[in-house]
Amino acid sequence: MSKLDLTKTDKIYYKAKTSPEILHIEKTNYISITGKGDPSGKEFSEKIQTLYGTAYIIKFMLKAVNNDFIVPKLEALWSFDTEKYAAISMDEAPLKIPRAEWNYRIMIRMPDFVTKEQTEEAINTAVNKKQIELAKSIEFYEMKEGKVVQILHIGPFEDEPQTLKKIQEFSIENKLQQNGLHHEIYLSDFRKTAPEKLKTLLREPVK
């Protein structure tokens, strides 16, 4: 039985160049969990583990009915209080806004054949059979980003401002305005990959 690998069937979604480009992203489904605070902290780590645990429950549920898939890469949407930090530009935000002030939605993409009802069943399994109480916070999340500017960042997360500056300059040059939340797709497993080898897709919805 073959497994669906979204990184191969939807290359547009997962591929990026090291220079900014404009793409159009269609409606996509995820399982997700939200929070606020330092991504290097224990709470963030526990939420990632819970999200992956639930994703694998869904995977094995679907495998049983011949719809197996490879669990996709981790993703996240990041935001902050734009009124409080109105004067800070896109590339300055990671440096000037305290980590405790960041809101996040961590996500794992789901194939189109995964339903909200199946997700809820998996969440119930995680909570009631595996005693993962945090899974109660997971939700089935739909998002249509539409027009975006994206770029591939190679290297440690603390160097992202240099890459974000390229997106900002490209957006100004092409008269584009931000139209959604900063989106990151972690093409590398940051728990196992050396910082200098990390590959992160940075995506900004625009209009």
C-alpha atoms as one frame of an Amber mdcrd trajectory, in Angstrom:
protein
   0.000   0.000   0.000   1.426   3.358  -1.029   1.609   6.339   1.322   0.646
   9.858   0.315   3.665  12.158   0.643   2.504  15.765   0.390   6.071  17.030
  -0.035   6.106  15.166  -3.361   2.518  15.669  -4.523   2.351  19.374  -3.598
   5.832  20.649  -4.383   4.612  24.243  -4.759   3.628  24.293  -1.091   6.942
  22.925   0.190   9.504  24.355  -2.223  11.085  27.803  -1.979  14.018  29.682
  -3.446  16.609  31.686  -1.520  15.229  34.825  -3.167  11.654  36.154  -2.682
   8.913  34.960  -5.019   5.142  35.373  -5.290   2.894  32.315  -5.113  -0.792
  31.526  -4.621  -1.662  29.041  -1.879  -5.065  27.305  -1.987  -7.182  26.315
   1.010  -5.331  23.870   3.230  -6.375  21.847   6.290  -4.357  21.342   9.461
  -4.552  20.139  13.002  -3.328  22.924  15.246  -2.852  24.182  18.765  -2.369
  27.786  19.884  -0.418  29.509  22.619   1.728  32.436  23.642   5.286  32.604
  24.883   8.862  31.502  24.386   9.189  28.742  21.730  12.254  27.418  23.547
  10.166  26.729  26.655   8.660  23.510  27.999   5.059  24.431  27.125   5.859
  24.910  23.441   7.715  21.591  23.340   4.830  19.755  25.009   2.383  21.196
  22.490   4.531  19.982  19.590   4.645  16.484  21.088   0.878  16.487  21.612
   0.235  17.670  18.063   2.471  14.981  16.573   0.956  12.311  18.805  -2.508
  13.199  17.543  -1.305  13.381  13.927  -0.049   9.807  14.205  -3.359   8.647
  15.660  -5.050  10.133  12.582  -2.463   8.505  10.319  -3.097   5.029  11.723
  -6.880   5.531  11.653  -6.664   6.337   7.952  -4.127   3.600   7.248  -6.718
   1.108   8.474  -9.018   2.211   5.636  -6.254   2.286   2.988  -5.612   6.038
   3.120  -2.108   6.023   4.587   0.037   9.158   4.513   3.387  10.433   5.735
   2.899  12.897   8.593   3.974  16.285   7.149   6.408  18.914   8.415   5.720
  21.085  11.432   4.480  24.618  10.681   3.603  27.720  12.688   1.865  31.061
  12.369   3.390  33.855  14.459   1.877  37.175  15.537   2.170  39.944  18.115
   0.251  42.996  19.314   0.497  45.238  16.241  -0.789  48.280  18.145   1.746
  47.937  20.931   4.592  47.309  18.483   3.317  49.363  15.543   6.656  51.047
  14.887   8.597  47.792  14.486   9.201  46.500  10.964   8.976  42.888   9.820
  12.701  42.240   9.959  13.083  43.969  13.351  10.274  42.041  15.074  12.259
  38.887  15.970  14.949  41.055  17.560  12.915  43.733  19.335   9.791  41.926
  20.537  10.313  39.726  23.626   9.643  36.046  23.070   7.063  36.105  25.851
   4.979  38.488  23.702   4.654  36.229  20.663   1.407  34.415  19.850   1.672
  31.185  17.906  -0.430  28.590  16.169   1.600  25.425  15.576   0.200  23.217
  12.834   0.594  19.948  10.998  -0.972  19.824   7.568  -3.550  17.123   6.874
  -4.374  15.529   3.510  -7.673  16.631   1.964  -9.286  13.285   2.777  -8.910
  13.821   6.550 -12.171  15.200   7.974 -12.995  17.320  10.980 -14.957  14.393
  12.422 -11.959  12.050  12.115  -9.787  14.667  13.786 -12.215  14.946  16.679
 -12.229  11.152  17.009  -8.426  11.145  17.152  -8.435  13.892  19.792 -10.851
  11.831  21.900  -8.533   8.833  21.554  -5.534  10.910  22.642  -7.392  12.241
  25.680  -9.315   9.163  26.818  -7.062   6.270  25.826  -3.609   7.834  26.038
  -4.410  10.319  28.843  -3.001  13.288  26.925  -5.119  16.064  28.409  -3.407
  18.737  26.333  -4.932  17.180  23.196  -8.241  18.824  24.205  -6.709  22.081
  22.924  -6.172  20.737  19.392  -8.511  21.838  16.635  -9.140  21.143  12.958
  -8.052  24.355  11.234  -8.716  25.543   7.683  -6.688  28.322   6.080  -6.594
  29.926   2.643  -3.551  32.189   2.406  -3.995  33.159  -1.226  -1.272  35.456
  -2.539   2.012  35.165  -0.620   5.646  36.158  -0.784   7.967  33.398   0.348
  11.655  32.616   0.655  13.872  29.804   1.920  15.927  30.630   5.003  19.022
  28.491   5.572  20.694  28.723   8.960  19.793  29.379  12.609  16.508  30.985
  13.596  18.316  34.009  15.058  19.518  34.890  11.538  15.988  35.049  10.129
  15.828  38.896  10.295  18.344  39.062   7.427  16.087  36.870   5.275  12.923
  38.692   6.354  14.532  41.933   5.228  14.658  40.502   1.694  10.900  39.861
   1.832  10.290  43.364   3.137  12.380  45.004   0.410  10.716  42.834  -2.262
   7.252  43.770  -0.950   8.045  47.491  -0.968   9.491  47.260  -4.452   6.366
  45.480  -5.734   3.910  47.641  -3.737   2.645  44.697  -1.672   1.034  44.995
   1.760   0.972  42.385   4.510  -2.327  40.488   4.517  -2.070  37.787   7.155
   0.143  36.139   9.725   3.825  35.303   9.363   4.035  31.622   8.401   6.986
  29.270   8.874   7.361  25.714   7.595  10.150  23.791   9.305  11.640  21.699
   6.529  14.300  20.449   8.958  13.726  18.874  12.365  15.174  21.611  14.585
  15.498  19.123  17.458  17.998  17.043  15.485  19.578  19.386  12.905  22.626
  21.614  13.423  21.552  25.297  13.463  23.663  26.215  10.426  21.942  23.490
   8.368  18.353  24.330   9.272  15.996  24.987   6.356  12.897  27.058   7.074
  10.342  28.264   4.543   9.204  31.807   5.418   5.877  32.912   3.978   4.031
  36.251   4.199   0.442  36.669   2.888   0.183  39.879   0.852  -2.233  41.936
  -1.211
